[in-house]
């Protein structure tokens, strides 16, 4: 993954995928399906997204889990 330009809030699909620990194709599919926010730029169909949009998506799709406490025996 290439480092983000200093001060740029925009990420490519590959950078977004690395950020949320998923594949580039997964990110592109989610954006194309309208489930993840993105912006199409240029004539080649490049997709850009922003870190805060990705954070919102993860929070929306996160399933809370309960971790049982371990009992300690005396």
Residue, then its C-alpha position, 0 to 999 in steps of 0.5 A: x500500500x502506498x502511503x497517503x499524501x500528506x493531508x489528503x483524506x481520500x483513499x483508493x480502493x486498495x488503500x481502503x481495503x488495507x485500512x479495513x483489512x479486506x480485499x480490494x475487490x470486496x471494497x469495490x463490490x460494496x461501493x458499487x452495490x451502494x452499501x459503502x460510500x465512495x466517489x467515482x472519479x475519472x473516466x476509468x471508473x476509479x473509486x475513492x473513499x474517505x477514512x471516516x466513511x470506512x469507519x462508519x461502514x465498519x461500525x454499521x456492520x459490526x456485530x457486538x460479541x459477548x466474551x464470557x468471563x472466566x471463572x477462577x477457582x480458589 
